[in-house]
Amino acid sequence: MTQRFILFLSVLFILQISSAAELDVSKYKGQVVYLDFWASWCIPCKESFPWLNDLQKKYPKLKIIGVNLDKDKTAAAEFLKSYPAKFEIFYDADADMAKKYNVAGMPYSVLLNKDGTVHSSEIGFSKELAVKHMKNLEILMGSAK
């Protein structure tokens, strides 16, 4: 009974997640934006979510947006139940945002500089890529933690 209720709440939460059609990154102009494209079946995404949560804590002025590409919102809700996000989540079942940023694998990260242009993008997640992301963020964020 409790598990069903938690699943219901998770599904309710995911249904309230904004769709990618509503995601207008231009409204974040003046901020560094980290787009993280993910899906429930993505194994490295399970490792990247805790890192992204830590990153959001370290850089409160950084705008992190998780863009989910699952066709089934329930699968995304299940993932988020196990790997909660402390950053905004958008749902992109039609892959409109993914096409716009030429997503070629999962997870796929896109780092936008303050003028909204792509600074860098990477496929996958590993400790080595995390170090690379941190170096790029240090450059873009400067003292604006």
DSSP file (Angstrom, degrees, kcal/mol; ACC not computed):
  #  RESIDUE AA STRUCTURE BP1 BP2  ACC     N-H-->O    O-->H-N    N-H-->O    O-->H-N    TCO  KAPPA ALPHA  PHI   PSI    X-CA   Y-CA   Z-CA
    1    1 A M     >        0   0    0      0, 0.0     4,-2.1     0, 0.0     5,-0.1   0.000 360.0 360.0 360.0 -47.1    0.0    0.0    0.0
    2    2 A T  H  >  +     0   0    0      1,-0.2     4,-2.5     2,-0.2     5,-0.2   0.905 360.0  51.6 -63.3 -41.7    2.8    2.5    1.0
    3    3 A Q  H  > S+     0   0    0      1,-0.2     4,-2.5     2,-0.2    -1,-0.2   0.895 109.2  50.6 -63.2 -39.4    4.7    1.7   -2.2
    4    4 A R  H  > S+     0   0    0      2,-0.2     4,-2.8     1,-0.2    -1,-0.2   0.911 110.3  49.5 -63.6 -41.7    1.7    2.3   -4.4
    5    5 A F  H  X S+     0   0    0     -4,-2.1     4,-2.5     2,-0.2    -2,-0.2   0.918 111.5  48.4 -64.1 -43.4    1.1    5.6   -2.7
    6    6 A I  H  X S+     0   0    0     -4,-2.5     4,-2.4     2,-0.2    -2,-0.2   0.912 112.3  49.2 -62.7 -42.7    4.7    6.7   -3.2
    7    7 A L  H  X S+     0   0    0     -4,-2.5     4,-2.7     2,-0.2    -2,-0.2   0.915 110.1  51.8 -62.3 -42.7    4.5    5.6   -6.9
    8    8 A F  H  X S+     0   0    0     -4,-2.8     4,-2.7     1,-0.2    -2,-0.2   0.930 110.9  47.1 -58.6 -46.5    1.2    7.6   -7.2
    9    9 A L  H  X S+     0   0    0     -4,-2.5     4,-2.5     2,-0.2    -1,-0.2   0.882 111.7  51.4 -63.7 -38.1    2.9   10.7   -5.7
   10   10 A S  H  X S+     0   0    0     -4,-2.4     4,-2.6     2,-0.2    -2,-0.2   0.919 111.6  46.4 -64.1 -43.7    5.9   10.2   -8.0
   11   11 A V  H  X S+     0   0    0     -4,-2.7     4,-2.2     2,-0.2    -2,-0.2   0.915 111.8  51.5 -65.0 -42.4    3.7    9.9  -11.1
   12   12 A L  H  X S+     0   0    0     -4,-2.7     4,-0.9    -5,-0.2    -2,-0.2   0.909 111.0  49.2 -59.5 -42.7    1.7   13.0   -9.9
   13   13 A F  H >X S+     0   0    0     -4,-2.5     3,-0.9     1,-0.2     4,-0.6   0.935 110.8  48.5 -61.8 -48.0    5.0   14.9   -9.6
   14   14 A I  H >< S+     0   0    0     -4,-2.6     3,-0.8     1,-0.3    -1,-0.2   0.832 106.0  57.9 -66.4 -31.1    6.3   13.9  -13.0
   15   15 A L  H 3< S+     0   0    0     -4,-2.2    -1,-0.3     1,-0.2    -2,-0.2   0.772 105.1  52.2 -68.4 -23.9    3.0   14.9  -14.6
   16   16 A Q  H << S+     0   0    0     -4,-0.9    -1,-0.2    -3,-0.9    -2,-0.2   0.559  84.3 111.2 -87.2  -9.1    3.5   18.4  -13.1
   17   17 A I  S << S-     0   0    0     -3,-0.8    73,-0.1    -4,-0.6    -3,-0.0  -0.422  78.1-108.1 -65.5 138.8    7.0   18.6  -14.7
   18   18 A S  E     -a   90   0A   0     71,-0.6    73,-2.9    -2,-0.1     2,-0.2  -0.305  30.0-117.5 -66.3 149.4    7.1   21.2  -17.4
   19   19 A S  E >   -a   91   0A   0     71,-0.2     3,-1.9     1,-0.1     4,-0.4  -0.561  22.2-115.7 -85.1 156.4    7.4   20.0  -21.0
   20   20 A A  G >  S+     0   0    0     71,-3.2     3,-1.3     1,-0.3    72,-0.1   0.760 113.1  71.3 -64.0 -23.7   10.4   20.9  -23.0
   21   21 A A  G 3  S+     0   0    0     70,-0.3    -1,-0.3     1,-0.3    71,-0.1   0.798 100.1  48.2 -60.8 -25.9    8.2   22.9  -25.3
   22   22 A E  G <  S+     0   0    0     -3,-1.9     2,-0.8     2,-0.0    -1,-0.3   0.533  87.5 105.1 -88.7  -8.4    7.9   25.3  -22.4
   23   23 A L    <   +     0   0    0     -3,-1.3     2,-0.6    -4,-0.4     3,-0.1  -0.649  42.3 173.8 -82.7 109.5   11.7   25.4  -21.8
   24   24 A D    >   -     0   0    0     -2,-0.8     3,-1.8     1,-0.1     4,-0.2  -0.888  11.7-172.4-115.9  97.1   13.0   28.7  -23.1
   25   25 A V  G >  S+     0   0    0     -2,-0.6     3,-1.9     1,-0.3    -1,-0.1   0.694  76.7  77.2 -66.9 -16.6   16.7   28.8  -22.2
   26   26 A S  G >  S+     0   0    0      1,-0.3     3,-1.6     2,-0.2    -1,-0.3   0.770  81.3  68.5 -64.6 -22.1   16.9   32.4  -23.3
   27   27 A K  G <  S+     0   0    0     -3,-1.8    -1,-0.3     1,-0.3    -2,-0.2   0.629  94.5  58.0 -71.0  -9.8   15.1   33.5  -20.1
   28   28 A Y  G X  S+     0   0    0     -3,-1.9     3,-2.3    -4,-0.2    -1,-0.3   0.231  73.8 142.0-101.0  12.7   18.3   32.4  -18.3
   29   29 A K  T <   +     0   0    0     -3,-1.6    86,-0.2     1,-0.3    85,-0.1  -0.297  66.1  36.8 -54.7 135.6   20.5   34.8  -20.3
   30   30 A G  T 3  S+     0   0    0     84,-3.4     2,-0.3     1,-0.4    -1,-0.3   0.259 107.0  86.9  98.1  -9.4   23.1   36.3  -17.9
   31   31 A Q  S <  S-     0   0    0     -3,-2.3     2,-0.4    83,-0.3    -1,-0.4  -0.893  82.3-116.3-118.7 151.1   23.4   32.9  -16.1
   32   32 A V        -     0   0    0     -2,-0.3    31,-2.5    29,-0.3     2,-0.4  -0.740  36.8-158.0 -80.5 133.6   25.5   29.9  -16.8
   33   33 A V  E     -bC  63 112A   0     79,-1.9    79,-3.4    -2,-0.4     2,-0.6  -0.954  13.7-162.0-121.6 133.5   23.2   26.9  -17.7
   34   34 A Y  E     -bC  64 111A   0     29,-2.9    31,-2.7    -2,-0.4     2,-0.5  -0.952  10.1-163.8-113.9 110.0   24.0   23.2  -17.4
   35   35 A L  E     -bC  65 110A   0     75,-3.2    75,-2.5    -2,-0.6     2,-0.6  -0.830   3.0-168.2 -94.0 127.6   21.5   21.1  -19.5
   36   36 A D  E     -bC  66 109A   0     29,-2.8    31,-3.2    -2,-0.5     2,-0.5  -0.931   5.3-159.1-120.0 107.6   21.6   17.4  -18.6
   37   37 A F  E     +bC  67 108A   0     71,-3.1    71,-1.8    -2,-0.6     2,-0.3  -0.745  28.4 158.5 -86.7 127.8   19.7   15.2  -21.0
   38   38 A W  E     -b   68   0A   0     29,-2.4    31,-2.4    -2,-0.5     2,-0.3  -0.918  28.3-157.7-146.8 166.3   18.8   11.9  -19.3
   39   39 A A    >   -     0   0    0     -2,-0.3     3,-1.5    29,-0.2     6,-0.2  -0.975  33.8-113.2-146.1 156.8   16.5    8.8  -19.4
   40   40 A S  T 3  S+     0   0    0     -2,-0.3     6,-0.1     1,-0.3    -1,-0.0   0.789 115.2  53.3 -63.1 -29.2   15.4    6.3  -16.8
   41   41 A W  T 3  S+     0   0    0      4,-0.0     2,-0.6    -3,-0.0    -1,-0.3   0.506  81.4 111.6 -84.9  -4.3   17.2    3.5  -18.5
   42   42 A C    <>  -     0   0    0     -3,-1.5     4,-0.7     1,-0.2     3,-0.2  -0.607  50.6-164.6 -79.2 112.9   20.6    5.3  -18.6
   43   43 A I  H >> S+     0   0    0     -2,-0.6     3,-1.3     1,-0.2     4,-0.6   0.934  88.6  50.6 -64.6 -48.6   23.0    3.6  -16.2
   44   44 A P  H >> S+     0   0    0      0, 0.0     4,-1.9     0, 0.0     3,-0.7   0.778  99.3  67.9 -63.0 -22.6   25.6    6.5  -16.0
   45   45 A C  H 3> S+     0   0    0      1,-0.3     4,-2.0     2,-0.2    -2,-0.2   0.832  91.5  61.2 -63.6 -30.5   22.7    8.9  -15.2
   46   46 A K  H << S+     0   0    0     -3,-1.3    -1,-0.3    -4,-0.7    -3,-0.1   0.817 109.6  41.6 -64.6 -29.6   22.4    7.1  -11.9
   47   47 A E  H <X S+     0   0    0     -3,-0.7     4,-0.9    -4,-0.6    -2,-0.2   0.801 112.4  53.9 -84.3 -32.4   25.9    8.3  -11.1
   48   48 A S  H  X S+     0   0    0     -4,-1.9     4,-2.9     1,-0.2     5,-0.2   0.818  95.0  67.1 -76.4 -29.7   25.5   11.8  -12.5
   49   49 A F  H  X S+     0   0    0     -4,-2.0     4,-2.5     1,-0.2    37,-0.2   0.927 101.4  45.9 -62.0 -47.1   22.4   12.8  -10.5
   50   50 A P  H  > S+     0   0    0      0, 0.0     4,-2.2     0, 0.0    -1,-0.2   0.904 114.6  50.2 -60.5 -37.6   24.1   12.8   -7.1
   51   51 A W  H  X S+     0   0    0     -4,-0.9     4,-2.5     2,-0.2    -2,-0.2   0.912 109.9  49.8 -65.0 -42.5   27.0   14.8   -8.7
   52   52 A L  H  X S+     0   0    0     -4,-2.9     4,-2.5     2,-0.2    -1,-0.2   0.888 109.0  52.5 -63.7 -39.1   24.6   17.3  -10.2
   53   53 A N  H  X S+     0   0    0     -4,-2.5     4,-1.7     2,-0.2    -1,-0.2   0.922 111.5  46.3 -61.3 -43.7   22.9   17.7   -6.8
   54   54 A D  H  X S+     0   0    0     -4,-2.2     4,-2.4     1,-0.2    -2,-0.2   0.890 111.0  53.2 -63.8 -39.6   26.3   18.4   -5.3
   55   55 A L  H  X S+     0   0    0     -4,-2.5     4,-2.7     1,-0.2    -2,-0.2   0.907 107.0  51.2 -62.6 -42.6   27.1   20.8   -8.1
   56   56 A Q  H  < S+     0   0    0     -4,-2.5    -1,-0.2     1,-0.2    -2,-0.2   0.878 110.8  49.3 -62.6 -37.4   23.9   22.7   -7.6
   57   57 A K  H  < S+     0   0    0     -4,-1.7    -2,-0.2     1,-0.2    -1,-0.2   0.902 113.4  45.9 -67.6 -41.0   24.8   23.0   -3.9
   58   58 A K  H  < S+     0   0    0     -4,-2.4    -2,-0.2     1,-0.3    -1,-0.2   0.876 124.6  32.3 -69.4 -37.9   28.3   24.3   -4.7
   59   59 A Y    ><  +     0   0    0     -4,-2.7     3,-1.8    -5,-0.2    -1,-0.3  -0.714  64.2 171.5-121.8  78.4   27.1   26.7   -7.3
   60   60 A P  T 3  S+     0   0    0      0, 0.0    -1,-0.1     0, 0.0    85,-0.1   0.765  81.5  56.4 -60.5 -24.1   23.6   28.1   -6.3
   61   61 A K  T 3  S+     0   0    0     84,-0.4     2,-0.4    83,-0.2   -29,-0.3   0.580  85.9  98.2 -84.1  -8.9   23.8   30.6   -9.2
   62   62 A L  S <  S-     0   0    0     -3,-1.8     2,-0.9    -6,-0.2   -29,-0.2  -0.638  72.9-138.7 -76.7 132.2   24.3   27.9  -11.7
   63   63 A K  E     -b   33   0A   0    -31,-2.5   -29,-2.9    -2,-0.4     2,-0.5  -0.835  21.7-172.1 -95.7 106.9   21.0   26.9  -13.5
   64   64 A I  E     -b   34   0A   0     -2,-0.9    24,-1.1   -31,-0.2     2,-0.5  -0.871   2.9-176.4-100.2 129.5   20.9   23.1  -13.8
   65   65 A I  E     -bd  35  88A   0    -31,-2.7   -29,-2.8    -2,-0.5     2,-0.5  -0.978  14.3-152.2-129.2 118.3   18.1   21.7  -15.9
   66   66 A G  E     -bd  36  89A   0     22,-3.3    24,-3.2    -2,-0.5     2,-0.7  -0.788   9.8-159.3 -87.4 126.7   17.6   18.0  -16.3
   67   67 A V  E     -bd  37  90A   0    -31,-3.2   -29,-2.4    -2,-0.5     2,-0.3  -0.914   8.0-153.1-112.1 108.3   15.8   17.2  -19.6
   68   68 A N  E     -bd  38  91A   0     22,-3.3    24,-3.3    -2,-0.7   -29,-0.2  -0.629  13.2-172.4 -85.5 135.5   14.2   13.8  -19.5
   69   69 A L        +     0   0    0    -31,-2.4   -30,-0.2    -2,-0.3    -1,-0.1   0.246  38.8 129.2-111.0  11.2   13.7   11.9  -22.8
   70   70 A D        -     0   0    0    -32,-0.3    25,-0.1     1,-0.1    22,-0.1  -0.411  51.5-149.3 -66.1 141.2   11.6    9.0  -21.6
   71   71 A K  S    S+     0   0    0      1,-0.2     2,-0.6    -2,-0.1    -1,-0.1   0.787  89.5  60.9 -74.3 -29.7    8.4    8.3  -23.6
   72   72 A D    >>  -     0   0    0      1,-0.1     4,-1.3    21,-0.0     3,-0.7  -0.887  68.8-161.3-106.0 112.8    6.8    7.0  -20.4
   73   73 A K  H 3> S+     0   0    0     -2,-0.6     4,-2.3     1,-0.2     5,-0.1   0.781  90.4  64.3 -63.9 -26.3    6.6    9.6  -17.6
   74   74 A T  H 3> S+     0   0    0      2,-0.2     4,-2.3     1,-0.2    -1,-0.2   0.896  99.5  52.1 -64.4 -39.3    6.1    6.7  -15.1
   75   75 A A  H <> S+     0   0    0     -3,-0.7     4,-2.1     1,-0.2    -1,-0.2   0.900 110.2  48.5 -63.0 -40.6    9.6    5.4  -15.9
   76   76 A A  H  X S+     0   0    0     -4,-1.3     4,-2.6     2,-0.2    -2,-0.2   0.900 109.8  52.4 -65.3 -40.3   11.0    8.9  -15.2
   77   77 A A  H  X S+     0   0    0     -4,-2.3     4,-1.6     2,-0.2    -2,-0.2   0.896 108.4  50.6 -63.0 -40.9    9.0    9.1  -12.0
   78   78 A E  H  X S+     0   0    0     -4,-2.3     4,-1.4     2,-0.2    -1,-0.2   0.917 110.6  49.4 -62.7 -43.6   10.5    5.8  -10.8
   79   79 A F  H  X S+     0   0    0     -4,-2.1     4,-2.9     1,-0.2     3,-0.5   0.940 110.9  49.4 -59.6 -48.3   14.0    7.0  -11.6
   80   80 A L  H  < S+     0   0    0     -4,-2.6    -1,-0.2     1,-0.3    -2,-0.2   0.761 104.1  59.9 -66.6 -24.8   13.4   10.2   -9.7
   81   81 A K  H  < S+     0   0    0     -4,-1.6    -1,-0.3    -5,-0.2    -2,-0.2   0.892 116.2  33.2 -67.2 -38.1   12.1    8.3   -6.7
   82   82 A S  H  < S+     0   0    0     -4,-1.4    -2,-0.2    -3,-0.5    -1,-0.2   0.793 133.3  30.0 -85.5 -31.2   15.4    6.5   -6.5
   83   83 A Y  S  < S-     0   0    0     -4,-2.9    -1,-0.2    -5,-0.2    -2,-0.1  -0.674  84.2-160.7-130.5  75.8   17.6    9.4   -7.7
   84   84 A P        -     0   0    0      0, 0.0     2,-0.5     0, 0.0   -31,-0.1  -0.229  10.8-134.0 -63.4 146.5   15.9   12.6   -6.6
   85   85 A A        -     0   0    0      2,-0.1     4,-0.1    -5,-0.1   -36,-0.0  -0.860  14.3-165.1-103.9 133.1   16.9   15.8   -8.4
   86   86 A K  S    S+     0   0    0     -2,-0.5     2,-0.3   -37,-0.2    -1,-0.1  -0.113  76.7  64.0-101.9  33.3   17.6   19.0   -6.5
   87   87 A F  S    S-     0   0    0    -24,-0.1   -22,-0.1   -31,-0.0    -2,-0.1  -0.910 100.3 -69.8-146.4 169.4   17.4   20.9   -9.8
   88   88 A E  E     - d   0  65A   0    -24,-1.1   -22,-3.3    -2,-0.3     2,-0.4  -0.336  42.8-155.0 -68.9 143.0   14.7   21.6  -12.3
   89   89 A I  E     - d   0  66A   0    -24,-0.2   -71,-0.6    -4,-0.1     2,-0.4  -0.973   8.5-171.8-121.3 133.6   13.4   18.8  -14.5
   90   90 A F  E     -ad  18  67A   0    -24,-3.2   -22,-3.3    -2,-0.4     2,-0.5  -0.942  19.2-132.7-120.8 148.2   11.8   19.2  -17.9
   91   91 A Y  E     +ad  19  68A   0    -73,-2.9   -71,-3.2    -2,-0.4   -70,-0.3  -0.878  24.3 173.5-104.7 126.5   10.1   16.4  -19.9
   92   92 A D    >   +     0   0    0    -24,-3.3     3,-1.8    -2,-0.5     6,-0.2  -0.473  13.8 155.2-131.6  59.5   11.0   16.1  -23.6
   93   93 A A  T 3  S+     0   0    0      1,-0.3    -1,-0.1     2,-0.1   -24,-0.1   0.792  79.1  51.2 -60.9 -29.3    9.3   12.9  -24.8
   94   94 A D  T 3  S-     0   0    0     -3,-0.1    -1,-0.3   -24,-0.0   -25,-0.1   0.482 107.1-129.2 -86.8  -2.4    9.3   14.2  -28.4
   95   95 A A    <>  +     0   0    0     -3,-1.8     4,-2.3   -27,-0.2     5,-0.2   0.758  59.8 143.2  62.0  29.0   13.0   15.0  -28.2
   96   96 A D  H  > S+     0   0    0      2,-0.2     4,-2.0     1,-0.2     5,-0.1   0.944  76.4  40.5 -62.2 -48.2   12.6   18.5  -29.5
   97   97 A M  H  > S+     0   0    0      1,-0.2     4,-2.0     2,-0.2    -1,-0.2   0.889 112.7  56.4 -67.3 -38.3   15.3   19.9  -27.2
   98   98 A A  H  4>S+     0   0    0      1,-0.2     5,-2.7     2,-0.2    -2,-0.2   0.901 109.0  46.4 -60.3 -41.1   17.5   16.8  -27.8
   99   99 A K  H ><5S+     0   0    0     -4,-2.3     3,-1.3     3,-0.2    -1,-0.2   0.908 108.5  55.9 -66.6 -41.7   17.3   17.6  -31.5
  100  100 A K  H 3<5S+     0   0    0     -4,-2.0    -2,-0.2     1,-0.3    -1,-0.2   0.868 116.2  36.5 -59.0 -37.6   18.1   21.2  -31.0
  101  101 A Y  T 3<5S-     0   0    0     -4,-2.0    -1,-0.3    -5,-0.1    -2,-0.2   0.227 110.2-119.2-102.8  13.7   21.3   20.4  -29.1
  102  102 A N  T < 5 -     0   0    0     -3,-1.3    -3,-0.2     1,-0.2     2,-0.2   0.885  34.3-160.5  53.7  46.9   22.2   17.3  -31.2
  103  103 A V      < +     0   0    0     -5,-2.7    -1,-0.2     1,-0.1     3,-0.1  -0.401  16.8 176.5 -61.8 126.6   22.1   14.9  -28.3
  104  104 A A        -     0   0    0      1,-0.2     2,-0.3    -2,-0.2    -1,-0.1   0.361  57.8  -9.9-117.2   2.7   24.1   11.8  -29.4
  105  105 A G  S    S-     0   0    0     19,-0.0    -1,-0.2   -68,-0.0   -68,-0.1  -0.970  86.0 -49.0 178.5 178.0   23.9    9.6  -26.3
  106  106 A M  S    S+     0   0    0     -2,-0.3    19,-0.2     1,-0.1   -68,-0.1  -0.955 111.0  20.4-125.1 141.1   23.0    9.4  -22.6
  107  107 A P  S    S+     0   0    0      0, 0.0    17,-3.7     0, 0.0     2,-0.4   0.764  80.2 179.8 -69.4 163.2   23.6   11.3  -20.5
  108  108 A Y  E     -CE  37 123A   0    -71,-1.8   -71,-3.1    15,-0.2     2,-0.4  -0.991   8.1-161.5-132.0 123.0   24.4   14.3  -22.6
  109  109 A S  E     -CE  36 122A   0     13,-2.5    13,-2.1    -2,-0.4     2,-0.4  -0.860   6.9-170.3-111.3 141.2   25.5   17.5  -21.0
  110  110 A V  E     -CE  35 121A   0    -75,-2.5   -75,-3.2    -2,-0.4     2,-0.6  -0.994   8.1-157.9-128.7 123.8   25.4   21.0  -22.6
  111  111 A L  E     -CE  34 120A   0      9,-2.9     8,-3.5    -2,-0.4     9,-1.4  -0.907   9.7-163.6-105.1 118.2   27.0   23.9  -20.8
  112  112 A L  E     -CE  33 118A   0    -79,-3.4   -79,-1.9    -2,-0.6     6,-0.2  -0.847  12.1-136.2-102.9 134.7   25.7   27.3  -21.9
  113  113 A N    >   -     0   0    0      4,-2.7     3,-2.4    -2,-0.4   -82,-0.2  -0.206  40.4 -83.9 -80.1-179.0   27.7   30.4  -21.2
  114  114 A K  T 3  S+     0   0    0      1,-0.3   -84,-3.4   -84,-0.2   -83,-0.3   0.694 128.6  55.2 -64.4 -19.7   26.0   33.6  -19.9
  115  115 A D  T 3  S-     0   0    0    -86,-0.2    -1,-0.3   -85,-0.1   -86,-0.1   0.408 119.1-108.4 -92.8   4.7   25.1   34.8  -23.3
  116  116 A G  S <  S+     0   0    0     -3,-2.4     2,-0.2     1,-0.3    -2,-0.1   0.485  76.1 128.7  89.5   3.1   23.2   31.5  -24.0
  117  117 A T        -     0   0    0      1,-0.1    -4,-2.7    -5,-0.0     2,-0.4  -0.594  69.2 -93.6 -91.4 156.7   25.7   30.0  -26.5
  118  118 A V  E     +E  112   0A   0     -6,-0.2    -6,-0.2    -2,-0.2     3,-0.1  -0.524  38.1 177.0 -71.2 122.3   27.1   26.5  -26.2
  119  119 A H  E     -     0   0A   0     -8,-3.5     2,-0.3    -2,-0.4    -7,-0.2   0.843  67.5 -21.9 -88.5 -43.7   30.4   26.5  -24.4
  120  120 A S  E     -E  111   0A   0     -9,-1.4    -9,-2.9     2,-0.0    -1,-0.4  -0.985  53.3-159.2-160.8 161.7   30.8   22.7  -24.4
  121  121 A S  E     -E  110   0A   0     -2,-0.3     2,-0.3   -11,-0.2   -11,-0.2  -0.991  10.3-172.7-147.5 149.5   28.9   19.5  -24.7
  122  122 A E  E     -E  109   0A   0    -13,-2.1   -13,-2.5    -2,-0.3     2,-0.4  -0.994  18.6-137.0-144.4 146.4   29.8   15.9  -23.6
  123  123 A I  E    S+E  108   0A   0     -2,-0.3   -15,-0.2   -15,-0.2   -17,-0.1  -0.886  70.5   2.8-100.8 134.7   28.4   12.4  -24.0
  124  124 A G  S    S-     0   0    0    -17,-3.7     2,-0.3    -2,-0.4   -15,-0.2  -0.227  74.6 -99.6  92.7-179.1   28.4   10.2  -21.0
  125  125 A F        +     0   0    0    -19,-0.2     2,-0.3    -2,-0.1   -78,-0.1  -0.969  45.4 141.1-148.7 132.9   29.5   10.6  -17.4
  126  126 A S     >  -     0   0    0     -2,-0.3     4,-2.4     1,-0.1     5,-0.1  -0.942  62.1 -96.1-156.1 171.1   32.6    9.6  -15.6
  127  127 A K  H  > S+     0   0    0     -2,-0.3     4,-2.0     1,-0.2     5,-0.1   0.885 124.8  53.4 -61.9 -37.8   35.0   11.0  -13.0
  128  128 A E  H  > S+     0   0    0      1,-0.2     4,-1.9     2,-0.2    -1,-0.2   0.916 109.9  46.3 -64.5 -43.0   37.2   12.3  -15.7
  129  129 A L  H  > S+     0   0    0      1,-0.2     4,-3.0     2,-0.2    -1,-0.2   0.873 108.2  57.0 -67.2 -36.0   34.3   14.1  -17.4
  130  130 A A  H  X S+     0   0    0     -4,-2.4     4,-2.4     2,-0.2    -1,-0.2   0.908 107.2  48.7 -60.2 -41.4   33.2   15.5  -14.0
  131  131 A V  H  X S+     0   0    0     -4,-2.0     4,-2.1     2,-0.2    -1,-0.2   0.914 111.6  49.6 -63.6 -43.0   36.7   17.0  -13.6
  132  132 A K  H  X S+     0   0    0     -4,-1.9     4,-2.2     1,-0.2    -2,-0.2   0.916 110.7  49.7 -62.4 -43.8   36.5   18.5  -17.1
  133  133 A H  H  X S+     0   0    0     -4,-3.0     4,-2.8     1,-0.2    -2,-0.2   0.913 109.0  52.8 -60.4 -42.7   33.0   19.9  -16.3
  134  134 A M  H  X S+     0   0    0     -4,-2.4     4,-2.5     1,-0.2    -1,-0.2   0.896 107.9  50.4 -62.3 -40.4   34.4   21.5  -13.1
  135  135 A K  H  X S+     0   0    0     -4,-2.1     4,-1.7     2,-0.2    -1,-0.2   0.926 112.3  47.2 -63.0 -44.2   37.2   23.2  -15.0
  136  136 A N  H  X S+     0   0    0     -4,-2.2     4,-2.5     1,-0.2    -2,-0.2   0.904 112.5  49.8 -63.5 -41.1   34.7   24.6  -17.5
  137  137 A L  H  X S+     0   0    0     -4,-2.8     4,-3.6     1,-0.2     5,-0.5   0.889 106.3  55.0 -66.1 -39.2   32.4   25.8  -14.7
  138  138 A E  H  X S+     0   0    0     -4,-2.5     4,-1.6     1,-0.2    -1,-0.2   0.900 111.4  46.1 -59.2 -40.1   35.3   27.4  -12.8
  139  139 A I  H  < S+     0   0    0     -4,-1.7    -2,-0.2    -5,-0.2    -1,-0.2   0.950 120.3  37.8 -66.6 -49.2   36.0   29.4  -16.0
  140  140 A L  H  < S+     0   0    0     -4,-2.5    -2,-0.2     1,-0.2    -3,-0.2   0.862 123.0  40.0 -74.5 -37.1   32.4   30.3  -16.7
  141  141 A M  H >< S+     0   0    0     -4,-3.6     3,-2.7    -5,-0.2    -3,-0.2   0.818  78.4 171.6 -84.0 -31.1   31.3   30.9  -13.1
  142  142 A G  T 3< S-     0   0    0     -4,-1.6    -1,-0.2    -5,-0.5    -2,-0.1  -0.366  75.8 -19.2  57.4-126.9   34.4   32.7  -11.9
  143  143 A S  T 3  S+     0   0    0      1,-0.2     2,-1.9    -2,-0.1    -1,-0.3   0.388 111.2 105.8 -91.7   4.1   33.6   34.0   -8.4
  144  144 A A    <         0   0    0     -3,-2.7   -83,-0.2     1,-0.2    -1,-0.2  -0.329 360.0 360.0 -84.2  57.7   29.8   33.8   -9.0
  145  145 A K              0   0    0     -2,-1.9   -84,-0.4   -85,-0.1    -1,-0.2   0.474 360.0 360.0 -76.1 360.0   29.3   30.7   -6.8
